[in-house]
Amino acid sequence: MSDNLSAALLISLLGMGIVFGIIILTWGIMAALTRIPPGKDELAEAQESEAEEAGAVAATLPDPARAAAAAVAVALALGQQARPVRARPRAEPATTAISAWQSVMRGRQLKQTYRRPRR
């Protein structure tokens, strides 16, 4: 009996060790990946494309309109940064059909509620 118990404990410890070792290894890999900075080429290309888009829009507008558009863009950006993010309550799906269990339980509840007292 003692031999079986020690074998079971050894197998359990070995399995738990492997599981926790893999979890720690995965955590380490994820931590290392978050510390790697993005490539300069990708970042530079993204900034250039944003600058080109902004330049194309600004070139089509006359000078007073450019200033007004820039002011509106800045105001909108500042407004979005200042607004706190609030969680919206999740809407429950509307269900018309009820299960058999719900039907039985509701029937029992109605019987208890409308039962006449005995004299």
N, C-alpha and C positions, 0 to 999 in steps of 0.2 A: 504494500500500500504506500509506503513511504517513497519507494522508487518511482511509482506512477505520479505521486504528488510533486516530487522534485523535477521530473521530466516536464510536467505541465507548467510549473512555475518557470522553468528555463525557457520553454517555448514562448510563454507569454511575455517574459522580459525581452527575449530576442525580438519578437514581433513589435512590441511597443518601442523598443530602441530604434528599430528600422523606421517605423512610422515617424517618430519624433525627429530622427536624424534627417529624413527627407524634408519634413516641414521646415526645419532650421536651414537646410541647404537652399530650399526654394526662397525662404525669406532673405537669405544672404544674397542670392542672385538678383532678386528684385531690388534690394537696397543698392546693389552695385549698379544696376541699370539706371536707376533714377539719378545717380551721380554723374553719369556720362553726359557731357554737354551736347546739344544738338550740333550737327555739322555746320561750319560757317557757310558752305555753299548753299544749303537749303535756306538758312536764315537770310542770307544776302539776296537770294532770288525772291523770297517772299517780300522783303522790304522793297526791292526794285519794282516788283509788279504792283504793289500798293501805291508806290510813288507815281508810276506811270498812269494808273487809273485815276488818281487824284489830279495829276497834271492834265490829263485828257479832259476831265470834267471842267477844271478851272480854265482851260484854254478856250472853251466854247462860250464862256460867260463874259460879259463886259465887266469892267473894273468895279462899279458899285454893287453889281450883282454878286461878284466874287466875294466881296467883303460880307455881304448879307448871308450868303451861303455858308461861309466859314463861321460866322457868328452863330448861326442856327446849329451847325454841326457841333460846335464846341458846347453850346448850351444843352443839346441833347445828350452828348457824352457825359457831361458833368451831372446831369439829372439822373442818368442811369447808374452812375457810380454812387450817388448819394442815396438812392432808393434802397431800403433794406429788402432783402429777399425773404418772402413769407411763403410758408408751405401752404398749399391749398388742400382743403379736405378732399379725400378721395370719394367720389360719388359711387354709391353702391349700385350695381346693375339691377334694373327693374326686372323682377321675375314674377310671372303670373301663375305659374304652376307650382304647387307645393307637393312635398313628398308625402308618402303614405304615413310615415311616422308623424309629421307635423299635423296631418289631418286627424289622426287618432288622438294626439295630445290636445289639440284644440277642442275636440269633442268632449274629452274628459273634463277640461277646464270649464266648458260651458255647462256641463252637468252639475259641477260643483257650485258654480256661481248661481244658477237659477233653481236650485233644489229648494223645495218648499219645506219649511220647518214642520215637524210632526207635533201633534197635540197630545 
